[in-house]
Amino acid sequence: MSSGRTIYPVNDAWRELVRREMAARGMSLRALATAAGVSAPVLSDLLKGKNNGSHAVAAIHRVLGWPPPAIGLNKQTSARSHALYNVE
């Protein structure tokens, strides 16, 4: 987390919500990634569970018209906050 950007944790429920929203909109992974300003591989890794958080989550929420993520991790927050995060 040396970049100073907020990392928003995600879980399997969040991943499923994103996949469902993409399917409902007929949106490809590449289209969502481009609209969110991230690379397709970054989004792919996030949706496959290879990464459990990313600074890109806030942009994904914005593109999908969702409220901003409730909590993020940065140098001032603890790893315990990550375990408590729930998007359901």
Backbone as CSV, one residue per row, in Angstrom:
resi,resn,N_x,N_y,N_z,CA_x,CA_y,CA_z,C_x,C_y,C_z
1,MET,0.808,-1.188,0.000,0.000,0.000,0.000,0.852,1.252,0.000
2,SER,1.962,1.182,-0.585,2.889,2.302,-0.562,2.451,3.470,-1.433
3,SER,1.506,3.257,-2.325,1.067,4.334,-3.206,0.244,5.384,-2.484
4,GLY,-0.256,5.072,-1.296,-1.079,6.013,-0.561,-2.533,5.997,-1.000
5,ARG,-2.858,5.233,-2.026,-4.244,5.131,-2.477,-5.015,4.191,-1.571
6,THR,-6.287,4.462,-1.413,-7.134,3.612,-0.591,-7.398,2.304,-1.312
7,ILE,-7.234,1.218,-0.601,-7.523,-0.115,-1.123,-8.867,-0.546,-0.553
8,TYR,-9.809,-0.849,-1.425,-11.129,-1.303,-1.002,-11.187,-2.816,-1.078
9,PRO,-11.417,-3.483,0.040,-11.481,-4.948,0.031,-12.773,-5.440,-0.616
10,VAL,-12.695,-6.614,-1.192,-13.861,-7.243,-1.808,-13.958,-8.687,-1.348
11,ASN,-15.138,-9.253,-1.520,-15.340,-10.662,-1.182,-16.101,-11.337,-2.323
12,ASP,-16.396,-12.607,-2.152,-17.058,-13.352,-3.225,-18.442,-12.797,-3.543
13,ALA,-19.156,-12.307,-2.538,-20.481,-11.729,-2.782,-20.366,-10.504,-3.681
14,TRP,-19.376,-9.663,-3.437,-19.158,-8.481,-4.277,-18.833,-8.900,-5.704
15,ARG,-17.974,-9.892,-5.843,-17.600,-10.367,-7.178,-18.831,-10.838,-7.948
16,GLU,-19.698,-11.578,-7.267,-20.913,-12.080,-7.908,-21.839,-10.934,-8.300
17,LEU,-21.966,-9.925,-7.450,-22.795,-8.760,-7.781,-22.268,-8.042,-9.025
18,VAL,-20.968,-7.898,-9.108,-20.377,-7.241,-10.284,-20.633,-8.073,-11.531
19,ARG,-20.412,-9.376,-11.438,-20.655,-10.245,-12.606,-22.109,-10.163,-13.066
20,ARG,-23.039,-10.207,-12.105,-24.468,-10.132,-12.452,-24.807,-8.796,-13.118
21,GLU,-24.254,-7.728,-12.573,-24.511,-6.399,-13.139,-23.946,-6.299,-14.547
22,MET,-22.753,-6.839,-14.750,-22.164,-6.831,-16.087,-23.049,-7.610,-17.058
23,ALA,-23.528,-8.772,-16.641,-24.378,-9.595,-17.505,-25.695,-8.880,-17.815
24,ALA,-26.284,-8.262,-16.808,-27.553,-7.562,-17.010,-27.408,-6.406,-17.995
25,ARG,-26.247,-5.793,-18.013,-25.993,-4.657,-18.913,-25.382,-5.079,-20.244
26,GLY,-25.055,-6.365,-20.365,-24.367,-6.825,-21.564,-22.979,-6.205,-21.669
27,MET,-22.364,-5.980,-20.527,-21.072,-5.286,-20.462,-19.937,-6.302,-20.365
28,SER,-18.973,-6.157,-21.230,-17.810,-7.038,-21.174,-16.855,-6.599,-20.070
29,LEU,-15.971,-7.484,-19.711,-14.943,-7.162,-18.724,-14.089,-6.008,-19.236
30,ARG,-13.731,-6.051,-20.485,-12.907,-4.990,-21.064,-13.639,-3.648,-21.028
31,ALA,-14.942,-3.649,-21.306,-15.712,-2.403,-21.295,-15.775,-1.812,-19.886
32,LEU,-16.017,-2.663,-18.889,-16.060,-2.171,-17.508,-14.687,-1.665,-17.093
33,ALA,-13.657,-2.412,-17.419,-12.300,-1.994,-17.058,-11.965,-0.638,-17.682
34,THR,-12.262,-0.481,-18.948,-11.976,0.780,-19.635,-12.748,1.932,-18.999
35,ALA,-14.030,1.719,-18.742,-14.856,2.775,-18.142,-14.372,3.141,-16.743
36,ALA,-13.828,2.150,-16.025,-13.338,2.384,-14.667,-11.902,2.901,-14.645
37,GLY,-11.262,2.896,-15.798,-9.896,3.402,-15.867,-8.841,2.446,-15.351
38,VAL,-9.125,1.143,-15.453,-8.152,0.126,-15.035,-7.928,-0.832,-16.203
39,SER,-6.881,-1.610,-16.123,-6.623,-2.578,-17.179,-7.547,-3.788,-17.015
40,ALA,-7.816,-4.438,-18.141,-8.641,-5.649,-18.105,-8.011,-6.729,-17.212
41,PRO,-6.685,-6.937,-17.245,-6.100,-7.941,-16.353,-6.297,-7.620,-14.857
42,VAL,-6.245,-6.353,-14.494,-6.479,-5.982,-13.084,-7.897,-6.346,-12.683
43,LEU,-8.879,-5.996,-13.515,-10.268,-6.327,-13.206,-10.479,-7.835,-13.213
44,SER,-9.893,-8.523,-14.176,-10.019,-9.976,-14.245,-9.488,-10.638,-12.968
45,ASP,-8.311,-10.228,-12.534,-7.734,-10.797,-11.314,-8.618,-10.513,-10.103
46,LEU,-9.214,-9.338,-10.059,-10.091,-8.987,-8.953,-11.332,-9.874,-8.955
47,LEU,-11.932,-10.085,-10.125,-13.139,-10.901,-10.212,-12.869,-12.393,-10.043
48,LYS,-11.648,-12.828,-10.331,-11.279,-14.241,-10.143,-10.857,-14.542,-8.715
49,GLY,-10.709,-13.527,-7.892,-10.298,-13.736,-6.507,-8.796,-13.787,-6.326
50,LYS,-8.050,-13.418,-7.354,-6.592,-13.396,-7.213,-6.140,-12.223,-6.357
51,ASN,-6.980,-11.190,-6.304,-6.740,-10.037,-5.437,-7.987,-9.839,-4.588
52,ASN,-7.803,-9.541,-3.321,-8.935,-9.345,-2.428,-9.229,-7.883,-2.159
53,GLY,-8.638,-7.027,-2.949,-8.910,-5.605,-2.807,-8.158,-4.819,-3.851
54,SER,-8.655,-3.615,-4.101,-8.032,-2.776,-5.114,-8.501,-1.344,-4.952
55,HIS,-7.657,-0.422,-5.385,-8.071,0.974,-5.443,-9.141,1.167,-6.515
56,ALA,-9.253,0.226,-7.451,-10.187,0.338,-8.569,-11.644,0.105,-8.165
57,VAL,-11.883,-0.425,-6.984,-13.246,-0.748,-6.570,-14.140,0.492,-6.577
58,ALA,-13.635,1.611,-6.105,-14.439,2.841,-6.085,-14.843,3.244,-7.507
59,ALA,-13.925,3.119,-8.458,-14.239,3.469,-9.848,-15.252,2.496,-10.445
60,ILE,-15.148,1.228,-10.089,-16.109,0.229,-10.567,-17.502,0.570,-10.036
61,HIS,-17.586,0.925,-8.768,-18.872,1.335,-8.183,-19.437,2.540,-8.940
62,ARG,-18.581,3.505,-9.230,-19.026,4.716,-9.937,-19.600,4.354,-11.302
63,VAL,-18.887,3.521,-12.055,-19.336,3.128,-13.392,-20.670,2.389,-13.334
64,LEU,-20.841,1.546,-12.330,-22.069,0.760,-12.208,-23.208,1.538,-11.564
65,GLY,-22.922,2.759,-11.122,-23.961,3.574,-10.501,-24.274,3.164,-9.080
66,TRP,-23.335,2.489,-8.451,-23.503,2.048,-7.066,-22.971,3.109,-6.114
67,PRO,-23.440,3.110,-4.863,-22.862,4.023,-3.878,-21.382,3.698,-3.672
68,PRO,-20.617,4.666,-3.213,-19.197,4.401,-2.966,-19.014,3.261,-1.968
69,PRO,-17.889,2.549,-2.067,-17.608,1.486,-1.095,-17.617,2.056,0.320
70,ALA,-18.066,1.249,1.252,-18.246,1.718,2.626,-16.943,1.919,3.380
71,ILE,-15.947,1.130,3.077,-14.705,1.191,3.861,-13.530,0.860,2.964
72,GLY,-12.427,1.467,3.251,-11.215,1.175,2.513,-10.046,1.049,3.452
73,LEU,-8.985,0.475,2.964,-7.775,0.310,3.753,-6.721,1.276,3.260
74,ASN,-6.090,1.937,4.166,-4.934,2.753,3.839,-3.969,2.632,5.005
75,LYS,-2.972,3.421,5.034,-1.965,3.273,6.085,-2.529,3.515,7.477
76,GLN,-3.670,4.187,7.588,-4.231,4.502,8.895,-5.255,3.474,9.376
77,THR,-5.649,2.530,8.556,-6.638,1.541,8.977,-5.986,0.191,9.171
78,SER,-6.614,-0.626,9.966,-6.021,-1.914,10.303,-6.493,-3.023,9.368
79,ALA,-5.766,-4.119,9.368,-6.162,-5.288,8.582,-7.468,-5.850,9.109
80,ARG,-7.788,-5.604,10.368,-9.047,-6.089,10.944,-10.235,-5.484,10.198
81,SER,-10.117,-4.249,9.744,-11.187,-3.622,8.975,-11.473,-4.430,7.716
82,HIS,-10.450,-4.968,7.102,-10.612,-5.785,5.906,-11.486,-6.991,6.201
83,ALA,-11.245,-7.655,7.319,-11.998,-8.850,7.677,-13.464,-8.519,7.968
84,LEU,-13.749,-7.335,8.403,-15.113,-6.941,8.764,-15.914,-6.433,7.576
85,TYR,-15.253,-6.125,6.461,-15.941,-5.553,5.307,-16.908,-6.540,4.712
86,ASN,-18.105,-6.068,4.391,-19.128,-6.922,3.817,-19.958,-6.092,2.860
87,VAL,-20.105,-6.521,1.618,-20.861,-5.742,0.648,-22.325,-6.141,0.598
88,GLU,-22.688,-7.212,1.276,-24.083,-7.663,1.224,-24.977,-6.750,2.020
